[in-house]
């Protein structure tokens, strides 16, 4: 798998990947999420390509205190092939180069398969309560 930064022609393929992986939810418009990311550190938005097809994505963020991971996706037919691990390592390296001391991410507590994946990469539960406040409604 070749990993590179997102490019505009990737948009529909990335959105299709997110839909296939169940990452598109009613409160988030994937087009708007991509537009927002393109305005803030777009180099942390990566795609994984196999035979010219987008099979993986990850959207990283860093605001100077903590890094964040969003939209990690691997096409179901390519899961368990190391692609998730590879694209995560790539975004972790980019965050580390920016001086990021810690990465946070959120996973639904019921998504045990994904929790095991992240635990295998060294992520551990933090004893915190995740809070959110929506400022825009897509």
C-alpha positions in Angstrom: 0.0 0.0 0.0 1.3 3.5 -0.9 0.5 6.2 1.6 0.3 9.8 0.6 -1.5 13.0 1.5 -5.1 13.4 0.4 -5.6 15.1 -3.0 -8.8 16.7 -4.2 -9.5 13.9 -6.8 -9.5 11.4 -3.9 -12.7 13.0 -2.4 -15.4 10.7 -3.7 -13.2 7.6 -3.2 -12.5 8.6 0.4 -16.2 9.3 1.1 -17.2 6.0 -0.4 -14.6 4.3 1.9 -16.0 6.1 4.9 -19.5 5.0 4.0 -18.4 1.4 3.4 -16.7 1.4 6.9 -19.7 3.0 8.6 -18.0 6.2 9.6 -20.5 8.6 8.0 -23.1 9.6 10.6 -26.1 12.0 10.2 -24.4 14.8 12.3 -21.3 14.9 10.1 -21.3 15.9 6.4 -18.2 14.1 5.0 -17.7 16.8 2.3 -17.7 19.5 4.9 -15.3 17.5 7.1 -12.9 17.2 4.2 -13.3 21.0 3.4 -12.5 21.8 7.1 -9.5 19.6 7.2 -8.1 21.1 4.0 -8.1 24.5 5.8 -6.1 23.2 8.8 -2.9 21.2 8.4 -4.0 19.2 5.3 -0.7 17.3 5.4 -2.1 15.2 8.2 -4.9 13.8 6.1 -3.5 10.6 4.5 -4.8 8.0 2.1 -3.6 4.5 1.4 -3.6 3.3 -2.2 -3.5 -0.2 -3.7 -3.7 -0.6 -7.4 -5.0 3.0 -7.8 -7.9 2.3 -5.4 -8.2 4.1 -2.0 -8.3 1.4 0.6 -7.4 3.4 3.7 -7.6 6.8 5.2 -6.7 8.7 8.4 -7.2 12.3 9.4 -4.8 13.5 12.0 -4.9 16.8 13.9 -2.5 18.7 16.1 -3.2 22.1 17.8 0.1 22.3 19.7 -0.9 20.3 22.8 -2.4 17.0 21.7 -2.7 15.1 18.5 -6.0 13.6 17.4 -7.0 10.8 15.1 -10.2 10.8 13.1 -11.6 8.9 10.1 -9.3 5.9 10.3 -10.8 3.5 7.8 -9.6 0.4 5.9 -11.8 -1.1 3.2 -13.3 -4.3 4.7 -11.8 -6.5 2.0 -8.3 -5.1 3.0 -8.7 -5.3 6.7 -6.3 -7.6 8.7 -3.6 -7.0 6.0 -1.5 -4.5 8.0 -2.9 -1.4 6.2 -4.4 0.1 9.3 -1.2 -0.3 11.3 0.8 1.2 8.4 -1.3 4.3 7.9 -1.5 4.8 11.7 2.3 4.6 11.9 2.6 7.2 9.1 0.3 9.7 10.8 2.0 9.1 14.1 5.4 9.9 12.6 4.0 13.1 11.1 2.6 14.1 14.5 5.8 13.3 16.2 7.8 15.5 13.7 5.5 18.4 14.7 6.5 17.9 18.3 3.2 16.2 19.4 3.7 14.6 22.9 0.5 12.5 23.0 -2.3 11.4 20.7 -5.9 11.1 21.7 -8.7 9.4 19.9 -12.2 8.3 20.6 -13.8 4.9 20.0 -17.3 3.9 20.9 -17.1 1.6 23.9 -19.2 -1.0 22.1 -16.7 -1.2 19.2 -14.6 -3.9 20.7 -12.8 -4.9 17.5 -11.5 -1.4 16.9 -10.6 -1.1 20.6 -8.5 -4.2 20.3 -6.8 -2.8 17.2 -5.8 0.4 18.9 -4.6 -1.5 22.1 -2.4 -3.6 19.8 -0.8 -0.4 18.6 -0.1 0.7 22.2 -3.1 2.9 22.9 -4.6 2.6 26.4 -7.8 4.0 27.9 -7.4 7.3 29.6 -9.4 7.9 32.8 -11.3 10.9 31.3 -14.8 11.8 30.4 -15.2 12.8 26.8 -17.3 15.9 26.4 -18.4 17.7 23.2 -20.3 20.7 22.1 -21.5 21.1 18.5 -20.8 24.6 17.1 -22.1 23.8 13.5 -24.9 21.6 12.5 -24.3 20.0 9.1 
